[in-house]
Amino acid sequence: MCGINGIVSAQIGDRVNRVSLMNGALLHRGPDDEGVLSFENATFGHRRLSVIDLSKAGHQPMESACGRFVMVFNGEVYNYRELKQKLNYPFKSQTDSEVVLAAWSIYGKESLCKLEGMFAFAIYDKYKNVVLLARDRMGVKPLYYINNSIGFAFSSEIRSLMLSGLSSKSISKNSLIDYLRYQTVQSPCTIIEDIKMLPASAYLEYNIGLGVFRIDHYSRLSDIGNEYGSITIEEARKGVRERFFKAVEKRLVADVPLGAFLSGGIDSAAIVGAMAKLSSTKVKTFNIAFAEEEYSEARYARYVADMHSTDHTEIKLSGNHFLEHLPDALKAMDHPSGDGPNTWMVSKTVKERGIDVALSGLGGDEVFAGYAIFKRMMLLEKYSWLWHFPNIIRSSAGTLLCKARPGIASAKIAELLKMKNYDFNRAFSFSRQVLMDDYILRLLNLRELPPHLMIENLNYSDIRFDKNHTLSKVSVAEMQTYMQTVLLRDSDQMSMAHALELRVPFMDYDLIKYVLSLPDNFKYPVTPKKLLVDSLPDLLPPYITDRKKMGFEFPWEYWLRNELRGYATVRIENIASRAPFNKEGVRSLWNRFLKKDPSVTYSRIWPLVVLEEWMSSNGI
């Protein structure tokens, strides 16, 4: 795992100094080696975290044997050994990076579909005078870029890219509203006006001579077919098991110490169980244990650890302990988000124990229908005939519901009932929205809000599944929105803050493609992630599968009203004074939270605290 940077411009004479500065900002991503290489119109930079082939042969930027291509690479390609055997190329190292470069020099863009793993890389083609950026199918590894009249630049992180000298460092007003709606900003936008994120499963070609670029996709989740529609449930479970074990096995390849996050839930328990069966040594597992017992899953993590005889570490955490580390956790945040410090804390401890690579259960809910939104969307699809009633009747029903049962759920249902016609993408987006638009108008000095970027993205994606695959449709929507812009981005930035490589077996493309092709009746969430549980009965005992879902969350509600109250109050006051915020609107929201108004949960407050801290730390 690494960090990559580059500036492409004939106008910038000090590109080497700028890229060196950008590299310095990515020291945490790659403390083992650094490289800068300059050409006539481009300069590439690289920070290396050595995981496979720790020798100097893995130094980057890396030039191809033919001399035509130069590459900087971030990530891991799990099938690099199989690919290597098929390539007629004079290899000089045992790295997966060189295999990617060799495959590119032989197959060009066709090589992208041959790569299994998580990656983001840039390649300079000296003959065509073109720079190409590419990202893995699931978007596990981030890649940002900026393009203007001065030049083109890219980086693994926004903060590094802002040091290129090409960015205005201005907050985008539309992105700010998107952030308030969803506690993040939807790709390809970022919170910074002129910095964009390359979409997952996409590549960007920048023509240096013409100063223009184009973006295209080499793969789309929405294109997955129904090839397994005729198999039995027993065959489906067998197929899931085989692909799950393969996904875990691929991610055990490393030349450095390896461990796993163990929350005590279904997803991490499944991964640790598979690791124990596949590994010849004791698996090292790590769990965060809260002082507030009602939030702690520690005892379930211990059950799983005992079941598989792992080398288990429990991280004790209280509100005061967390407050001590919170400033550092937020300073590690590359892009503001309503999530992340949990991963920062566990990553810190895992790295301190000498672990360089860890496996995570991220993605299990998205793939196997583990969230409440899956049931909710199934019901909405089933009762879509309600939208045949006149709008005035539906709107009145929503108003009555809000008065009878005030709260977030009622407000969202009322908003859905106002839709002119039932629309899956709009319904999904409303279900995922954190602050509803009427709240946002009270927080900002604006009369109207721009269209929902999430809805526009989903419309563009054109997710097509038949009526027997509604859950797959929800899965793809989840993976293209919340998972992409919150879970994966936060996991990357918070683990790499400690130079810890995080691997996510549930993001295995073969596993995802298989599960998405299966019909709803195989996956319907009568019990949490039923298809996964039934496929792995030996790894998931009843005391893990039958208990109430908690999720890997900190007790924010309690902490924000107690240990973190002073810290949060200062930042709420500061952001309330910024344009375009309405000071009284922000204060009102904060006071309603402190008074335990059921419609104002911590997820409506914490993103404001994070945004103010991020803007202050980065001089925005």
C-alpha positions in Angstrom: 0.0 0.0 0.0 1.3 3.4 -0.9 0.6 7.0 -1.8 0.9 8.4 -5.4 1.3 11.9 -6.7 1.8 13.7 -10.0 1.8 17.0 -11.8 1.4 17.3 -15.6 2.2 20.7 -16.9 4.6 22.4 -19.3 4.0 25.8 -17.5 5.1 24.7 -14.0 8.9 24.9 -13.8 9.3 23.6 -10.2 7.3 20.4 -10.5 9.9 18.4 -8.7 9.7 20.6 -5.6 5.9 20.6 -5.7 5.7 16.8 -6.0 8.3 16.3 -3.3 6.1 18.5 -1.1 3.1 16.4 -2.0 5.0 13.3 -1.2 5.9 14.7 2.2 2.2 15.0 2.9 1.8 11.3 2.3 4.6 10.1 4.5 2.0 8.2 6.7 0.9 6.2 3.7 4.4 5.1 2.7 7.1 5.4 5.3 9.4 2.8 3.8 10.6 4.5 0.6 10.2 7.6 -1.5 10.7 8.3 -5.2 10.3 11.3 -7.6 10.8 11.0 -11.4 10.4 13.9 -13.8 9.9 13.9 -17.6 9.5 16.7 -20.1 6.0 17.7 -19.2 5.2 15.5 -16.2 6.6 14.6 -12.7 5.5 11.5 -10.7 5.9 10.9 -7.0 5.5 7.8 -4.8 5.6 6.9 -1.1 6.0 3.2 -0.4 4.6 0.9 2.3 6.4 -2.4 1.6 4.1 -5.4 1.8 5.1 -7.7 -1.0 8.8 -8.0 -1.9 10.4 -5.7 0.6 13.5 -5.3 -1.4 14.6 -2.1 -3.3 13.4 -3.8 -6.5 10.0 -2.4 -5.7 11.1 1.2 -5.8 8.7 3.6 -7.7 8.2 5.4 -10.0 8.8 2.2 -12.0 9.7 2.2 -15.7 8.7 -0.7 -18.0 11.4 -2.9 -19.6 10.7 -1.4 -23.0 11.1 2.1 -21.6 7.8 3.4 -22.9 5.8 3.4 -19.7 6.3 4.9 -16.2 4.0 3.9 -13.3 3.2 4.9 -9.8 0.9 2.3 -8.1 -1.0 2.1 -4.8 -2.8 -1.1 -3.7 -2.6 -4.8 -4.0 -3.3 -7.1 -6.9 -4.2 -10.5 -5.4 -3.9 -12.6 -8.6 -0.5 -11.2 -9.6 1.2 -14.6 -9.4 -1.2 -16.1 -11.8 -0.9 -13.1 -14.1 2.8 -13.2 -14.0 3.0 -16.7 -15.3 1.0 -15.7 -18.4 3.2 -12.7 -19.3 6.3 -12.8 -21.5 8.2 -10.1 -19.7 11.7 -9.7 -18.1 10.7 -9.3 -14.5 13.2 -7.7 -12.1 11.2 -8.0 -8.9 8.6 -10.1 -7.0 6.2 -7.2 -6.6 2.6 -7.1 -7.8 3.3 -3.5 -9.0 5.7 -4.8 -11.7 3.1 -7.3 -12.8 0.6 -4.5 -13.3 3.1 -2.5 -15.3 4.0 -5.6 -17.4 0.4 -6.4 -18.1 -0.2 -2.8 -19.2 2.8 -2.8 -21.5 1.3 -5.9 -23.2 -2.5 -5.5 -23.0 -3.0 -1.7 -22.4 -6.4 -0.8 -21.0 -7.6 -4.5 -21.5 -5.3 -5.4 -18.6 -7.7 -3.5 -16.1 -10.3 -6.3 -16.3 -7.6 -8.9 -15.6 -6.6 -7.3 -12.2 -8.2 -8.7 -9.0 -7.7 -6.5 -6.0 -7.7 -2.9 -4.8 -5.7 -0.3 -6.6 -5.2 3.2 -7.9 -2.4 3.9 -10.3 -1.1 6.4 -12.9 0.9 5.5 -16.0 2.7 7.9 -18.3 2.9 6.8 -22.0 6.0 8.5 -23.4 5.2 7.6 -27.0 1.6 8.9 -27.0 2.3 11.7 -24.5 -0.6 10.6 -22.4 -1.2 10.1 -18.7 -3.7 7.5 -17.6 -5.3 7.1 -14.1 -7.2 4.0 -13.1 -9.1 2.7 -10.1 -10.2 -0.7 -8.9 -13.7 -2.0 -9.6 -15.1 -1.5 -6.1 -13.2 1.8 -5.4 -11.4 0.5 -2.4 -8.4 2.8 -3.1 -9.0 6.5 -3.6 -7.6 8.7 -6.4 -8.2 12.4 -6.8 -7.4 14.8 -9.6 -7.6 18.5 -10.5 -7.5 20.1 -14.0 -7.3 23.7 -14.9 -5.5 26.2 -17.3 -2.2 25.7 -15.3 -2.1 21.9 -15.6 -3.3 18.6 -14.4 -2.4 16.9 -11.1 -3.5 13.8 -9.1 -2.9 12.2 -5.7 -4.1 9.6 -3.3 -5.3 12.3 -0.9 -7.0 15.7 -1.2 -4.6 17.3 1.3 -1.6 16.4 -0.8 -3.3 17.6 -3.9 -4.0 21.0 -2.3 -0.2 21.4 -2.0 0.2 21.1 -5.8 -0.5 24.8 -6.2 -3.3 24.1 -8.6 -6.2 24.2 -6.2 -8.2 27.2 -5.0 -8.9 25.4 -1.7 -12.4 26.7 -1.8 -15.4 24.8 -0.4 -18.0 23.9 -3.0 -21.5 25.2 -2.0 -23.2 22.3 -3.7 -20.9 19.8 -2.0 -21.5 21.5 1.4 -25.2 20.8 1.0 -24.5 17.3 -0.2 -22.4 16.8 2.9 -25.2 18.0 5.2 -27.6 15.7 3.4 -25.4 12.6 3.6 -22.5 13.3 6.0 -20.2 13.0 3.0 -19.9 14.2 -0.6 -21.0 12.0 -3.5 -18.3 11.0 -6.0 -17.0 12.4 -8.3 -17.3 15.6 -6.3 -15.4 16.4 -3.2 -15.9 19.1 -0.5 -13.3 21.2 -2.4 -14.7 23.0 -5.5 -12.0 22.1 -8.0 -10.9 18.7 -6.8 -12.7 15.6 -8.1 -12.5 11.9 -7.3 -12.0 9.4 -10.1 -15.1 7.0 -10.0 -14.6 3.3 -9.1 -14.0 1.0 -12.1 -13.0 3.9 -14.2 -10.0 5.2 -16.0 -9.0 8.7 -17.0 -6.9 9.5 -20.1 -5.2 12.9 -20.1 -3.7 14.1 -23.4 -0.8 16.3 -22.5 -0.5 17.9 -25.9 -4.1 18.9 -26.1 -4.6 19.5 -22.4 -7.9 17.6 -22.3 -9.0 14.4 -20.6 -11.8 11.8 -20.9 -13.2 9.3 -18.4 -14.6 5.9 -19.2 -15.7 2.8 -17.3 -14.1 -0.6 -17.9 -16.7 -2.4 -15.7 -20.1 -1.7 -14.1 -21.9 -3.5 -11.3 -25.2 -2.5 -12.9 -24.3 -4.7 -15.9 -24.2 -7.9 -13.9 -26.6 -10.5 -15.4 -28.8 -13.3 -14.0 -26.5 -16.2 -14.9 -27.2 -18.1 -11.7 -31.0 -17.6 -11.6 -31.8 -21.3 -12.1 -29.7 -22.9 -9.3 -31.1 -24.3 -6.1 -30.6 -22.6 -2.7 -28.2 -25.4 -1.7 -26.1 -24.7 -4.7 -26.2 -21.0 -4.0 -24.9 -21.5 -0.4 -22.1 -23.7 -1.7 -21.2 -21.1 -4.3 -21.2 -18.4 -1.6 -19.0 -20.5 0.6 -16.5 -21.3 -2.1 -16.1 -17.7 -3.2 -16.0 -16.3 0.3 -13.1 -18.6 1.3 -11.3 -17.8 -1.9 -11.8 -14.1 -1.2 -10.2 -14.4 2.2 -7.4 -16.7 1.0 -6.4 -14.2 -1.7 -6.0 -11.5 0.9 -3.6 -13.5 3.2 -0.7 -13.1 0.8 1.9 -10.8 2.4 5.6 -10.6 3.4 4.7 -8.7 6.6 2.7 -9.5 9.8 -1.0 -9.8 9.3 -4.1 -9.6 11.6 -7.9 -8.9 11.6 -10.4 -6.5 13.1 -12.9 -8.5 15.2 -16.0 -6.5 16.3 -18.0 -9.6 17.4 -20.5 -9.2 14.6 -21.4 -11.6 11.7 -19.0 -10.2 9.1 -15.8 -10.0 11.1 -16.6 -13.4 12.8 -16.9 -15.0 9.4 -13.6 -13.5 8.2 -11.7 -14.5 11.3 -13.2 -18.0 11.1 -12.1 -18.4 7.5 -8.6 -17.0 8.3 -8.2 -19.6 11.1 -9.1 -22.4 8.8 -6.8 -21.2 6.0 -3.8 -20.1 8.1 -1.1 -22.4 9.5 -0.4 -19.9 12.4 -2.5 -18.3 15.1 -4.6 -15.4 13.7 -4.1 -12.1 15.5 -7.4 -10.4 16.3 -8.2 -6.9 17.7 -11.4 -5.5 19.3 -12.4 -2.1 20.8 -14.1 -2.6 24.1 -16.2 0.4 25.4 -16.5 1.4 29.1 -20.2 2.0 28.3 -21.3 -1.7 28.4 -24.4 -1.2 26.3 -22.3 -0.2 23.3 -19.7 -2.9 23.8 -19.5 -6.1 21.7 -16.3 -7.2 23.4 -17.7 -10.4 24.9 -18.9 -11.6 21.5 -15.5 -10.9 20.1 -14.0 -12.9 22.9 -16.3 -15.8 22.1 -15.2 -15.8 18.5 -11.5 -15.5 19.5 -11.8 -18.4 21.9 -13.6 -20.5 19.3 -10.7 -20.2 16.8 -7.9 -19.9 19.4 -6.8 -16.5 18.1 -4.1 -14.3 19.6 -6.7 -11.7 20.8 -6.1 -8.0 21.9 -8.9 -6.0 23.5 -8.6 -2.2 23.3 -10.3 -0.6 26.4 -11.8 2.8 25.5 -13.6 5.4 27.6 -15.0 8.8 26.6 -12.0 10.6 28.3 -9.5 8.2 26.6 -11.2 8.9 23.2 -11.2 12.6 23.8 -7.5 12.5 24.4 -6.9 11.0 20.9 -9.8 12.7 19.1 -7.8 15.7 17.8 -5.2 13.4 16.2 -7.9 11.2 14.7 -9.7 14.2 13.1 -6.4 15.6 11.8 -5.8 12.3 10.0 -9.1 12.8 8.1 -8.4 13.6 4.5 -12.0 14.4 3.6 -14.6 15.4 6.2 -17.1 12.6 7.1 -19.5 11.6 9.7 -17.6 8.4 10.3 -13.9 7.3 10.7 -12.5 7.8 14.2 -13.4 4.2 15.2 -11.2 2.8 12.4 -8.4 5.3 13.4 -8.4 4.0 17.0 -8.3 0.3 16.2 -5.8 0.9 13.4 -3.5 2.7 15.8 -3.4 -0.2 18.2 -3.1 -2.8 15.5 0.0 -1.0 14.1 1.5 -0.5 17.5 1.3 -4.3 17.9 3.6 -4.8 14.9 0.8 -5.6 12.3 1.2 -4.1 8.8 -1.8 -5.7 7.1 -5.3 -6.3 8.6 -8.5 -7.8 7.3 -11.8 -6.1 7.9 -15.5 -7.2 7.7 -16.5 -4.0 5.8 -19.0 -4.6 3.0 -20.8 -7.6 4.4 -24.0 -5.6 5.0 -24.0 -4.1 1.5 -23.5 -7.5 -0.3 -25.7 -9.7 1.9 -28.6 -7.2 2.7 -27.7 -6.5 6.3 -29.1 -3.0 6.7 -32.6 -2.0 7.6 -32.8 -0.1 4.3 -33.0 -3.4 2.4 -36.3 -4.4 4.0 -37.6 -0.8 3.7 -36.9 -0.7 0.0 -38.5 -4.1 -0.5 -41.7 -2.7 1.2 -41.7 0.5 -0.8 -41.4 -1.5 -4.0 -44.2 -3.8 -2.9 -46.5 -0.8 -2.0 -45.6 1.4 -4.9 -49.3 1.4 -5.9 -49.8 4.0 -3.1 -48.4 6.7 -5.4 -51.5 6.2 -7.6 -53.5 8.1 -4.9 -53.7 11.9 -5.4 -50.8 13.9 -4.0 -52.9 15.8 -1.6 -54.1 12.6 0.1 -50.6 11.3 0.4 -49.2 14.6 1.7 -51.9 14.9 4.3 -51.3 11.4 5.5 -47.6 12.2 5.9 -48.4 15.4 7.9 -50.7 13.4 10.2 -48.0 10.8 10.7 -45.4 13.4 11.7 -47.8 14.9 14.3 -48.8 11.5 15.7 -45.3 10.0 15.8 -42.7 12.8 15.6 -39.2 11.6 14.6 -36.8 11.0 11.8 -38.6 7.9 10.4 -41.9 9.7 10.1 -40.3 12.7 8.5 -38.7 10.5 5.9 -42.0 8.7 5.1 -43.8 12.0 4.8 -41.1 13.2 2.4 -41.5 10.0 0.3 -45.3 10.4 0.2 -44.8 13.8 -1.4 -43.1 12.3 -4.5 -45.2 12.8 -7.6 -44.6 9.2 -8.6 -42.8 6.3 -7.0 -39.1 6.4 -8.0 -36.6 3.9 -6.7 -33.6 6.2 -6.9 -35.3 9.1 -5.1 -36.8 6.8 -2.5 -33.4 5.2 -1.8 -31.7 8.6 -1.5 -34.3 9.9 0.9 -33.9 6.8 3.0 -30.1 7.4 3.2 -30.5 11.2 3.9 -29.2 12.3 7.3 -30.5 15.9 7.5 -33.7 16.5 5.5 -33.8 19.5 3.2 -36.1 21.6 5.5 -33.6 21.2 8.3 -30.7 22.3 6.0 -32.6 25.4 4.9 -32.8 26.4 8.6 -29.0 25.9 8.9 -28.1 27.9 5.9 -28.8 31.4 4.6 -30.3 30.0 1.4 -33.8 30.0 -0.1 -33.5 26.9 -2.1 -31.2 23.9 -2.4 -29.6 22.3 -5.5 -30.8 18.8 -6.8 -29.6 15.7 -5.0 -26.3 14.6 -6.4 -27.0 11.0 -5.1 -30.2 10.9 -7.2 -28.4 12.2 -10.2 -25.6 9.6 -9.8 -28.1 6.8 -9.5 -30.0 7.9 -12.5 -26.8 8.0 -14.5 -25.8 4.6 -13.3 -29.1 3.2 -14.6 -29.1 0.2 -12.3 -31.2 -2.5 -14.0 -32.4 -5.6 -12.1 -35.7 -7.4 -12.6 -38.5 -7.6 -9.9 -36.8 -10.8 -8.5 -33.6 -8.9 -7.8 -34.7 -5.8 -5.8 -32.2 -6.6 -3.1 -29.4 -6.7 -5.7 -30.6 -3.3 -6.9 -30.4 -1.9 -3.3 -26.9 -3.5 -2.9 -25.6 -1.8 -6.0 -27.1 1.6 -4.9 -25.5 1.1 -1.4 -22.1 0.2 -2.9 -22.1 3.2 -5.3 -23.1 5.7 -2.6 -22.7 5.1 1.2 -20.0 2.4 0.9 -18.0 4.3 -1.7 -18.0 7.8 -0.2 -18.2 6.9 3.6 -17.1 3.4 4.5 -14.3 2.7 2.0 -12.9 6.3 1.9 -12.9 6.5 5.7 -11.4 3.1 6.2 -8.6 3.9 3.8 -7.7 7.3 5.2 -7.9 6.2 8.9 -6.0 3.0 8.5 -3.3 4.5 6.2 -2.9 7.3 8.8 -0.9 4.6 10.7 0.6 3.0 7.6 -1.7 0.0 8.1 -3.0 -1.7 4.9 -6.6 -2.7 5.3 -8.0 -5.5 3.1 -11.7 -6.1 2.6 -12.7 -9.7 1.5 -16.3 -8.8 1.1 -15.3 -6.4 -1.7 -14.1 -9.3 -3.8 -15.6 -8.8 -7.3 -16.2 -12.5 -8.0 -18.1 -12.9 -4.7 -20.1 -9.7 -5.3 -21.0 -10.6 -8.9 -22.2 -14.1 -7.7 -24.4 -12.8 -4.9 -25.9 -10.0 -7.0 -27.0 -12.5 -9.6 -29.0 -14.5 -7.0 -32.7 -13.8 -6.6 -34.3 -12.1 -3.6 -35.9 -15.2 -2.2 -32.4 -16.6 -1.5 -31.4 -13.5 0.4 -34.5 -12.0 1.9 -33.4 -10.7 5.3 -35.9 -12.5 7.5 -32.8 -12.9 9.8 -29.6 -10.8 9.4 -27.6 -11.7 6.3 -29.4 -15.1 6.1 -27.6 -16.3 2.9 -24.2 -15.6 4.4 -25.1 -17.2 7.7 -26.5 -20.3 6.1 -23.5 -20.7 3.9 -21.1 -20.6 6.8 -22.8 -22.5 9.7 -19.4 -23.8 11.1 -18.1 -20.2 11.4 -21.2 -18.4 12.7 -22.7 -19.9 15.9 -26.1 -18.8 17.1 -24.7 -16.6 19.9 -23.3 -14.4 17.0 -26.1 -14.7 14.5 -29.1 -14.5 16.8 -28.2 -11.5 18.9 -29.3 -7.9 18.2 -27.2 -6.1 15.5 -25.1 -3.3 17.1 -22.6 -2.3 14.4 -19.1 -0.9 15.0 -20.1 2.5 16.4 -18.9 4.6 19.3 -21.4 5.8 21.9 -21.6 9.2 20.3 -25.0 10.2 21.8 -23.7 9.8 25.3 -20.2 11.3 24.7 -21.5 14.4 22.9 -23.7 15.2 25.9 -21.0 14.5 28.4 -17.2 14.1 27.8 -17.2 15.6 24.3 -19.7 18.4 25.0 -17.2 21.2 25.5 -15.2 20.1 22.5 -18.3 20.0 20.3 -19.7 23.3 21.6 -16.6 25.3 20.6 -16.8 23.8 17.0 -20.5 24.2 16.7 -20.2 27.9 17.6 -17.3 28.4 15.2 -19.1 26.8 12.2 -22.2 28.7 13.1 -20.3 31.9 12.4 -19.1 30.8 9.0 -20.9 31.8 5.7 -23.4 30.5 4.6 -24.5 29.1 7.9 -27.3 30.7 9.9 -26.0 31.1 13.4 -29.4 30.7 15.2 -30.3 27.7 13.0 -27.1 25.9 14.0 -27.4 26.7 17.7 -31.1 25.6 17.7 -30.1 22.2 16.2 -27.4 21.8 18.9 -29.7 22.7 21.7 -32.4 20.4 20.5 -29.8 17.5 20.5 -28.8 18.4 24.1 -32.4 18.3 25.1 -32.8 14.8 23.6 -35.2 15.8 20.8 -35.8 12.4 19.1 -35.6 14.1 15.6 -32.0 15.3 16.2 -29.6 12.4 16.8 -25.8 12.6 17.0 -25.5 11.8 13.2 -27.1 15.3 12.6 -24.6 17.0 14.9 -21.3 15.2 14.6 -20.7 16.0 10.9 -20.9 19.7 11.7 -18.2 19.2 14.4 -16.0 17.3 12.0 -16.4 19.8 9.2 -15.4 22.7 11.3 -12.4 20.8 12.6 -11.3 19.8 9.1 -11.7 23.3 7.7 -9.7 24.8 10.6 -6.9 22.2 10.4 -6.6 22.7 6.6 -6.8 26.4 6.5 -10.0 26.5 4.5 
